[in-house]
Amino acid sequence: MNTLKSVVFLFLVTMLASCDPLYSIYFVNRYDKNVYVEYYVSSYPDTTLLGTGCVYNSATQSQDTALIYEKIGKLPDFFYYGGTRVDTVSFFIFDSDSVDYYSWDTAVRKNMVLQRYDLSMFDLENLMFSKGSSMLHFPPTEQMKHIHMWPPYGTFDVNGSKKKKTR
């Protein structure tokens, strides 16, 4: 009987070890309004948003955290577009009031983006808070200041309001 238990145990360990892990990206909204977050895996540096037929994630509530991507696989699996490996994924953040009032297509066409993050695999690895889980924030945190973003880091205060320009 102990042999059967050992065989079953080894089988389960082998099966679990061979399974692909779950990779997740979370988004923390510290803005005082709800936002939509959309990401595109495409041929960077082309960060053009495609408005037609795009389905955006449900709004992330103000002062809340949402799961925006989850898939069985490893982080490198996230960086494929049409079967081709890409080096950058762009995340777009929209104020939900703009999208809900005008429409998704209008918000995209008029480039009503609050913030865009252009992230490499290295960036997402540096934003991991646990194995297989990365976390993005809006407004961007100090930890995010080195990633490529538009508008640049420091444009927003900690609540997501645009800082006043100083001379």
Residue pairs with C-beta under 8 A, 6 or more apart in sequence:
19 72
20 72
20 73
20 74
21 72
21 73
21 74
21 131
21 132
22 70
22 71
22 72
22 132
23 69
23 70
23 71
23 72
23 73
23 74
23 75
23 77
23 78
23 132
23 133
24 67
24 69
24 70
24 132
24 133
24 134
25 67
25 68
25 69
25 70
25 124
25 133
25 134
25 135
25 136
26 65
26 66
26 67
26 68
26 133
26 134
26 135
26 136
27 37
27 60
27 65
27 66
27 67
27 68
27 135
27 136
27 137
27 138
28 64
28 65
28 135
28 136
28 137
28 138
29 35
29 60
29 61
29 62
29 63
29 64
29 65
29 66
29 138
30 63
30 137
30 138
30 139
30 158
30 159
30 160
31 62
31 95
31 114
31 138
31 139
31 159
31 160
32 62
32 63
32 159
32 160
32 161
33 62
33 95
33 96
33 97
33 160
34 59
34 60
34 61
34 62
34 95
34 96
34 97
35 59
35 60
35 93
35 94
35 95
35 96
35 114
35 138
36 56
36 57
36 58
36 59
36 60
36 93
36 94
36 96
36 99
37 56
37 57
37 60
37 66
37 68
37 91
37 92
37 93
37 94
37 136
37 138
38 49
38 54
38 56
38 57
38 91
38 92
38 94
39 68
39 69
39 89
39 90
39 91
39 92
40 47
40 49
40 50
40 89
40 90
40 92
41 78
41 79
41 80
41 81
41 86
41 89
42 48
42 81
42 86
42 90
43 81
43 86
44 86
44 87
44 88
44 90
44 118
45 88
47 90
47 116
47 118
49 92
49 108
49 111
49 113
50 108
51 104
51 105
51 107
51 108
51 109
52 105
54 104
54 108
56 94
56 99
56 104
57 66
57 68
58 66
59 96
60 66
60 68
65 135
68 136
69 78
71 77
71 78
75 121
75 124
75 125
75 132
75 134
76 85
76 121
78 89
78 121
78 124
79 85
79 86
79 87
79 89
79 121
80 86
87 120
87 121
88 118
88 119
88 120
88 148
89 118
89 119
89 124
90 116
90 117
90 118
90 119
91 116
91 117
91 119
91 136
92 113
92 115
92 116
93 113
93 114
93 115
93 116
93 117
93 138
94 107
94 112
94 113
94 114
95 112
95 114
98 107
98 112
99 107
99 112
102 110
102 112
106 112
113 150
114 138
114 160
115 138
115 139
115 140
115 149
115 150
115 151
115 155
115 156
116 149
116 150
117 136
117 140
117 144
117 147
117 148
117 149
118 147
118 148
118 149
118 150
119 127
119 147
119 148
123 146
123 147
124 134
125 134
126 143
127 134
127 135
127 136
127 143
127 144
128 134
128 135
129 135
136 144
137 144
138 156
138 160
139 156
139 157
139 158
139 159
139 160
140 147
140 149
140 153
140 156
144 153
145 153
145 154
154 163
155 162
155 163
156 162
156 163
157 163
